[in-house]
Amino acid sequence: MPPLQHGARSSLAHRLLESRRLRGRGEVLKGHHNTNYVLRVGLLLALVIGVVPYTRFKYRVPLNTVEVVPRIWPREADVLEVVCRYLREVPRCLAVLGELGDRSLHRYRRGKALSERNPDGVIDEKLMREFAAFFVRTAQVPVKELPPPPEDWPDDGDSDRFLHWLVDFTEQRVHQPNRERFGDLFDAVGIPQDAMTTFKENHHGLTSRPFKLLHTDVHRANVVVRRGRIAVIDWELAIYGDPLHDLATHIVRTGYGKEEQERMVELWARAMEAAGCAELTAGLHKDLDTYLAFEYAQSVFPDVMRAALDLPGDAEERHFQAAAERVSRAMGRAREPLRLVAVPDLEQMVEALRKWHSLSVPTAAS
């Protein structure tokens, strides 16, 4: 458990870290949900938190951003306390900080992010085997040691209800709350207002599989590679559910080609069977297609919102073109899962983004 929770030591550690952050010390790594500051811990801070001085650590500060993914456990530290007992390569959380407990200090994992080594190229066989082994070890983390899920969480093995919970989250917590701000843009780029309702009606009958710990965000930027071995970081989006969802999000967000995807699925299934987890592969190919379809369907909302929000206040034509290309890719992937009859062309998307931006400049620039 992180050693600092309350009191003067926690407050002092927070002040020292904020001082270093505000002075621009260390490397800055910005993601969708947090800004991570890689800092060397000085002597005083090392004494306060009880670590070796002058080694590198990662200080995580949450971003104020739109909610697009479920977080069933409020604190990543509580998940990491369990995960790090079984996946020793995962960096431990050393302290939970800040008045709201929303900032944290983590050990720094040496190595290079896969997104830097190989931002969009082919994933080699050795790394795919590493991923398969990772998913097995994650599935073997004892469920009874995890924090309890929400009271309304689907029962163990109810894969249908688990998928529908994810669909309902997308509709009720992502789509509807953002319609006031982005509704006209959603409509203009071709997202039907009943997109997720229709998806839910058309996808059911999944095979029952035991629920396990899922990371849900295993993509290139969250994978650190060192000497051919991987460590998967950033567990704040971990949930408890159907392991095929974890495989699907990994396949989509890592950007596998068709042949790579087939090989990754094969290696995943073989690894599960070899580890005595064959029950997790039941209904694999049929149900994996459903989870892949869901990933493509739900991603249109964050992809469209992020493309719009990333436009600078003084956006030029090149900015609108790049944003429209991002939206077009997302809509292309979602065309079949959402059963879209027609999708606007690139120029229509540019115009939609330009209109949204003209009415939202103060918000887009904030």
N, C-alpha and C positions, 0 to 999 in steps of 0.2 A: 504494500500500500504506500502511496506517496507519503513521505515523512512529514510534510508541512500541510496542515489543514487550517489551523486557526492561530491567533495570537501574534505576539511581537515578532517572532522569527519569520513567520509567513509574510507579515507586513513589510519587514526589512528586506527580505528576498525580493518581493514584488517591486519595492522602490529601487533597489539596485539594478534589477533587470530593466525596468522602465528607463532608468537613467542611461544605461548603455544603449538601449534601443533608440532613444530620442537623440543621442549623440551620433547616431549613424554607424555604430560599431557593428562589425560582422556582416556576413553574407545574408541577403534577403531573398527568400524563396516564396513567391506568391502563388497561391492556389485559388480554387473557386470558393473555399469556405474559410481559409485562414491565411494569414501572413506568418511565415516561419522565419525567425531570425537565428542564424547560426552564430553563436557567440562563444568566446573563450571565457570561462568562469575565473574571475580574479580571486585573490586569496580570501578577502572578506566574505564574498558570496559563497565560496567553497566551504568556509568554516560554518556559515549559517545553515547550509543545506546538507553538509556532511559528505562532500565528495572531494576527489583529488583536484587541487587547484590547476588552472591553466589548461584543462582539457576542454574540448568543444562540446557544446550542448545546443539543443534546439528549443527556442522559446516560441510558443504558439500563441498568436493573438487572433481572435475571431474577426472576420470581416462582417460588416453590416450589409447583408445581401438578401436577395429574395429566397424564400424557402422553396426548395425543389426536390428534396429527398427526405425520406423518413429518418428520424433519430428516435429509436425506442428507448435508448438508455441516455439519460441526460449528461453523464460524465464519461468521457473516453477513458479516464483513469481507472474507473471501476472495471471496465472491460479488459484493459491492459493488465490489471492486477492478476487476472485469470490467464489471459493469453500468454503472458511472459513466463508462466510456470511450465508451459508445454511447447511453446515456440521460442526457444532461447535466443534466437537471432533477432527477435523483435525488440526495438529499443524500449526500455522501461520509462514510465512516467515517474519523475522524481518529486514533483511538487505540483499541487493545484493552488493557483494564486488569484489575486484580484478580489475585490469586494463581492463580485458575483460568482467567484469560483470558475470563471470562464477562460482563464489564462493558465497555461501549464508549461512546465519545464521537463524536457525529455532528454534522455541520452542521445547522443548523435551517432548514427550508424555510418561508419566509414564505408566508402565505395562510391560508385557513380550511378546516378539514376538511369534507368533504362531509357527514359525519354531523352537523355543527353547522348548516351551511347548509340542509340538506335531509335530516333524519333518516329519513324514511320516505315521502316524496312521490315524485311522478313524476320520472324522470330525463329532462331535455329532450334534443332531437335533437342539439344541439351537443355536449353532454357525451358522448352515446353515440358520436358520431364521434370524439371525443377518446379514448375507451376503445378503439375499434377501431384507431385509429392506434397506441396504446400497445401493443396485443397484436402488431401487425405488427412494431414496432421491437424488442420483446422476442424475437420469433421470429427476428429477424435478427442477434441477438447471436451471434458465432461460437462454436459448441459447443466447438471445440478449445481455446478460451481458458479455459473453465470448469474448476473443480477436477474431478478424476476422480470419477465416481459410485462407489458401493459395488461390491465385486467381484461380488455376486450380482445386479447390476442387469440388467433386461431389455435385450436387444439392440435397437439403434436400429431403430425401425419395428415392433417386436413389440407392437402396441397391446393385444392380448389379454393377454399376459403382464404388461404394465404395469398394466392394470386389476386383474388377479388379485394382483399384488404389493400394490396398495393395499388390496384386500379382505383379504389375509392379514395385513397390518399391523394393520388394524382388529380382526381376530379375535385375533391373537397378542400384540399390544402394547397394545391398548386394552381389549377386552372381557375376555379371560381374566385378565390381571393384576389387574383391578379387581373380579372376581367375589367375592372374599372380603369386600370392603368393601361392594359395591353389588349383589351377586348377587340377594339377596332383593328389592331394590327394582326391579331390571331385570325380574324375573319378575312382580312385582306389577303393574307398569304395562303389561305385555303384550309385552315383548321376548322372542321365542323364544330358547332357548339355542343353537339351530343357525341363527340368523338369517343370519350372514354366510356360513356354509358353504352354505346353501341359495341365497343370492344368487349366489355364485360358480358353482354348478352351473347356474343359470338364465341366466347372462349370459356369452356367449362369441361368437366369430365376428366380432370387430371388424375393420374395414378397416385395413390397414397405413398409417400416416402417419409421416413423419420426426419424430424426437424433437427437441425444442427446449427452450430455457430457459423454465421456467414460474414465475410468481410464486406461484400457488395460493391467494392470500388477498386478492384485489382486491375489497374491500368499502368501504363509505362512510367508515369510520373510518381507512382506510389511503390515502385519496385527499385530497390537499391541492389546493385550487382557488385560483388567483390570476389575475385578469384573463382569466377564461374558459379558462385552460389548466390541465391537471392534472399533478400529480406523484404517482406511486405510491410510497409509502414502506414500510418494514418488510419486508425481503427475507429474513428468517431462515428462512422456510418454503419458499424457492425449491427447485425440484427440476428434473430433466431428464426429459422425457417427452412424452406425446401432448398437443398443444396444445388438443384438445377438452376435456381435463380442466380447464385454466385457464379456458376460456370457461364451463364448467358451474359451477365454484365461484363465479365472478364473478356469474353470473345468480342463483344461489340466495342467496348471501350479501348481495347488493345489494338483493334484494327486489323484482325487477321484476314488474310485472303481466303478464298474458298478452300483450297487444298490445305492450308495451315489450319483452318477451322476444323476440318474433318479429322486431321491428325491430332489436334488438341483434344477433341472429344474422345477419340479412340484411346489416347494416353490417359485421360482422366478416368475413363471407364475401367481400363486395365488396372490402373493404380488402386482404384476403389475395390475392385474384386480381389486383388492380391492382398489387400490389407484387411480382408474380411468384412468389407462394407458393401457387398453386392446388392443389398436391399436399396441402396441409394441410386442404383442404376436402373431400377424398374421403370419401364415406360420412357426410357431415356430419349430416343429420337423424336417421338411424337411430342412429348411434353417440352423438350428443349426448344423445339420450333415455336411453341406457344410463348415461352419465356423470352426468346429472341424477338418475337413479334411485339411483346409488351415493351421491351427495352427500346425498340425503335419508335413505338407509339408514344410512350411517355416522354421521350427525350425531345419531342418537338417543342414542348413548352419551355424548358430551360434553354434550349438552343436558340429559339426565337427571342426570348427575353434577353439573353446574354449578348446576342448579336446587336440588339437595339441599344442596350445599356453600354456596350463598349464603344459606341459611336462618340467621338469627341464633340464638345460643344460647337466647335467651328468645323464640323465635318465637311469634307470635300467629296467630289464624285468618286474618287478611288475608295474612300471609306464606305460609301454606300454600296459600291460594287462588291467589295470584299464581304460586307455584312450580308448582302443579298445572296452571295454564293454560299455562305454558311447556312442560311435559311433554306436555300434550294436543296442542299445536300440532305438536310434534316427531313424536309418534306418528301424528298425522293425515297429515303429509307422507310418513311412511314406510309407511303402510298398504299402498299398492299395490306399491312396490318390494320390501317384505318379505313380501308376500302374506299379510297378517294377516287372520285370519278374524274376530276380535273384539278390540276395544280397550276397556279399562275406561272407565267414565264418569268425569266430573270428580270426583265425590265419592269414588269408589274410589281415584282418584289422590291426593286429599287424605289419605285414610286411610293409603295406602302411604307417603307422605312423612312423615306424622306418626309412623308406627311406626318408620321408619328413623331419624328424628331423635331419637326417645326412646331409641334404643339407641346413638346416635352423638353425643350432645351434646358431649362433650369434643373429638371430632374436628371436628365441624361448627363449633364455636366457635373453633378454633385458627387 
